[in-house]
């Protein structure tokens, strides 16, 4: 299925590229691939490239390159990129999650009047509307397949993630009717077709499923694995959630504080074509990379 790419100019120094109107792994992949192609091409005048879920924006110096010429350069890169096999060199990351934790549960209870189903928790509601028999089955599905990081931003370090399963199996949950004024830091959230991890405490409208002990943003760069760069996630990362209990959560928090926590991260080459041929088998291969020796 061909995607409909749309180009537009913003002022004198921005080109906006919308890869597709529909959110999909193909659209995210095209946005990411085109971002890389623009970066690697070294087009004179480009000052910043900002990828989003299914689009990207290129900022440039109009004294160096005219908007029409910038757009022509990007279109030529798009045409050549479409002829190549869609693969990216990336990494797969394991994220521990304490599902149905006391902190998000306390928070969601404070904001039930803003929720579609005040009588249920967010997990119970999500399980029911997605056709699962209960919370345990839903958690198994949420943690059972990898997630593709399509964008990092909106709030510093926050990853937007797209579930790597067939479209019919994707978890879909609406956002709260009205946003909360509070969300615990490192909450695992979900809104529409997107999952996320709240990098900081603050307002939010996504359903809350659990919390991770693993910090993903440290502006002071004091956490051991964030000393080189304050933001953990990168677009194109593949995430695998791993359920943990309270004891393991508490131990991980202590390990982070002591500077001994080491995220499980492995390099991997992701092929969109191989994924589409057999999503379940390909996901199993990705998890073998993560846990193989």
VENMO-V350890 format. One record per residue. SS is DSSP state (hx for helix, st for strand, lp for the rest). PSI is psi in degrees with one decimal (NA if undefined). Layout:
ss:SS psi:PSI
ss:SS psi:PSI
//
This chain:
ss:lp psi:120.6
ss:lp psi:137.4
ss:lp psi:147.1
ss:lp psi:102.6
ss:lp psi:134.1
ss:st psi:136.5
ss:st psi:142.9
ss:st psi:157.7
ss:st psi:134.5
ss:st psi:108.8
ss:lp psi:-144.8
ss:lp psi:-2.7
ss:lp psi:17.9
ss:st psi:140.0
ss:st psi:127.9
ss:st psi:129.5
ss:st psi:115.8
ss:st psi:112.6
ss:lp psi:-31.1
ss:lp psi:153.1
ss:lp psi:-25.6
ss:lp psi:134.0
ss:lp psi:125.0
ss:lp psi:162.2
ss:hx psi:-35.4
ss:hx psi:-43.5
ss:hx psi:-41.4
ss:hx psi:-42.5
ss:hx psi:-41.2
ss:hx psi:-41.9
ss:hx psi:-44.6
ss:hx psi:-43.1
ss:hx psi:-41.1
ss:hx psi:-36.7
ss:hx psi:-46.1
ss:hx psi:-38.8
ss:hx psi:-39.9
ss:hx psi:-42.7
ss:hx psi:-45.0
ss:hx psi:-25.9
ss:hx psi:-22.9
ss:lp psi:41.8
ss:lp psi:126.4
ss:lp psi:133.8
ss:lp psi:-18.7
ss:st psi:127.9
ss:st psi:-22.3
ss:st psi:142.3
ss:st psi:122.9
ss:st psi:101.7
ss:st psi:147.1
ss:lp psi:-167.2
ss:lp psi:-41.7
ss:lp psi:29.5
ss:st psi:175.2
ss:st psi:158.2
ss:st psi:133.4
ss:st psi:123.5
ss:st psi:136.9
ss:st psi:166.3
ss:lp psi:110.7
ss:lp psi:-13.5
ss:lp psi:-15.4
ss:lp psi:-40.6
ss:lp psi:136.1
ss:lp psi:150.9
ss:hx psi:-43.2
ss:hx psi:-37.7
ss:hx psi:-37.0
ss:hx psi:-43.5
ss:hx psi:-39.7
ss:hx psi:-38.9
ss:hx psi:-44.2
ss:hx psi:-41.0
ss:hx psi:-37.3
ss:hx psi:-36.3
ss:hx psi:-36.2
ss:hx psi:-43.1
ss:hx psi:-41.8
ss:hx psi:-34.0
ss:hx psi:-34.5
ss:lp psi:-18.7
ss:lp psi:-16.5
ss:lp psi:158.2
ss:lp psi:130.9
ss:lp psi:91.9
ss:st psi:153.8
ss:st psi:144.6
ss:st psi:119.5
ss:st psi:-152.1
ss:st psi:153.8
ss:st psi:136.4
ss:st psi:136.3
ss:st psi:129.3
ss:st psi:115.0
ss:st psi:139.4
ss:st psi:128.6
ss:st psi:96.3
ss:st psi:149.7
ss:lp psi:45.1
ss:lp psi:162.7
ss:hx psi:-24.2
ss:hx psi:-46.8
ss:hx psi:-32.9
ss:hx psi:-44.0
ss:hx psi:-39.3
ss:hx psi:-46.9
ss:hx psi:-31.1
ss:hx psi:-28.5
ss:hx psi:-17.6
ss:lp psi:29.2
ss:hx psi:-27.4
ss:hx psi:-11.6
ss:hx psi:2.9
ss:lp psi:154.4
ss:lp psi:-31.8
ss:lp psi:82.4
ss:lp psi:-20.5
ss:lp psi:-11.0
ss:lp psi:158.1
ss:lp psi:169.2
ss:hx psi:-41.0
ss:hx psi:-44.2
ss:hx psi:-43.1
ss:hx psi:-46.5
ss:hx psi:-40.0
ss:hx psi:-43.3
ss:hx psi:-47.6
ss:hx psi:-15.0
ss:lp psi:5.6
ss:lp psi:20.8
ss:lp psi:153.5
ss:lp psi:-19.6
ss:lp psi:-177.0
ss:hx psi:-41.2
ss:hx psi:-43.1
ss:hx psi:-39.3
ss:hx psi:-45.1
ss:hx psi:-39.3
ss:hx psi:-39.3
ss:hx psi:-41.0
ss:hx psi:-41.1
ss:hx psi:-6.3
ss:hx psi:-20.0
ss:lp psi:156.2
ss:lp psi:164.4
ss:st psi:140.9
ss:st psi:124.9
ss:st psi:108.2
ss:st psi:-20.0
ss:st psi:147.4
ss:st psi:120.4
ss:lp psi:-156.5
ss:lp psi:-60.5
ss:lp psi:144.1
ss:lp psi:123.8
ss:lp psi:-1.3
ss:lp psi:122.6
ss:st psi:135.5
ss:st psi:132.5
ss:st psi:142.0
ss:st psi:126.0
ss:st psi:129.9
ss:lp psi:71.3
ss:lp psi:170.5
ss:lp psi:149.0
ss:hx psi:-39.2
ss:hx psi:-20.9
ss:hx psi:-2.1
ss:lp psi:139.1
ss:lp psi:127.9
ss:lp psi:122.3
ss:st psi:127.7
ss:lp psi:157.1
ss:lp psi:166.6
ss:lp psi:153.0
ss:lp psi:-37.8
ss:lp psi:138.9
ss:lp psi:148.5
ss:st psi:159.6
ss:lp psi:0.3
ss:lp psi:139.4
ss:lp psi:128.8
ss:lp psi:145.8
ss:lp psi:137.7
ss:lp psi:23.1
ss:st psi:138.6
ss:st psi:114.3
ss:st psi:168.0
ss:st psi:133.3
ss:st psi:124.9
ss:st psi:-124.2
ss:lp psi:3.7
ss:st psi:136.8
ss:st psi:162.9
ss:st psi:169.1
ss:st psi:120.5
ss:lp psi:113.8
ss:lp psi:-25.3
ss:lp psi:164.1
ss:lp psi:140.4
ss:lp psi:-168.5
ss:lp psi:158.7
ss:st psi:158.8
ss:lp psi:-0.6
ss:lp psi:150.2
ss:st psi:144.8
ss:st psi:121.7
ss:st psi:-24.2
ss:st psi:-164.8
ss:st psi:146.7
ss:lp psi:144.7
ss:lp psi:-3.8
ss:lp psi:106.6
ss:lp psi:142.9
ss:lp psi:1.0
ss:st psi:127.3
ss:lp psi:92.8
ss:lp psi:-21.2
ss:lp psi:-11.7
ss:lp psi:45.1
ss:lp psi:-21.3
ss:lp psi:136.6
ss:hx psi:-48.7
ss:hx psi:3.8
ss:hx psi:16.3
ss:lp psi:-31.2
ss:lp psi:-32.9
ss:lp psi:135.1
ss:lp psi:-16.9
ss:st psi:127.9
ss:lp psi:-48.5
ss:lp psi:153.7
ss:lp psi:146.8
ss:lp psi:135.8
ss:lp psi:-14.1
ss:lp psi:148.0
ss:st psi:129.2
ss:st psi:135.6
ss:st psi:117.9
ss:st psi:142.4
ss:st psi:115.6
ss:st psi:136.7
ss:lp psi:158.7
ss:lp psi:-178.6
ss:hx psi:-40.2
ss:hx psi:-44.5
ss:hx psi:-36.2
ss:hx psi:-50.1
ss:hx psi:-39.4
ss:hx psi:-39.9
ss:hx psi:-39.7
ss:hx psi:-43.2
ss:hx psi:-39.6
ss:hx psi:-39.7
ss:hx psi:-46.9
ss:hx psi:-32.2
ss:lp psi:-3.0
ss:lp psi:20.5
ss:lp psi:3.6
ss:lp psi:128.1
ss:lp psi:108.6
ss:lp psi:143.4
ss:st psi:111.3
ss:st psi:130.0
ss:st psi:141.6
ss:st psi:146.9
ss:st psi:149.7
ss:st psi:123.8
ss:st psi:129.8
ss:st psi:119.6
ss:hx psi:-37.8
ss:hx psi:-43.0
ss:hx psi:-37.5
ss:hx psi:-44.5
ss:hx psi:-29.5
ss:hx psi:-38.9
ss:lp psi:86.3
ss:hx psi:-43.7
ss:hx psi:-45.5
ss:hx psi:-39.5
ss:hx psi:-39.8
ss:hx psi:-38.3
ss:hx psi:-38.3
ss:hx psi:-40.4
ss:hx psi:-42.7
ss:hx psi:-28.5
ss:hx psi:-37.3
ss:hx psi:-41.6
ss:hx psi:-42.1
ss:hx psi:-0.8
ss:lp psi:163.9
ss:lp psi:NA
//
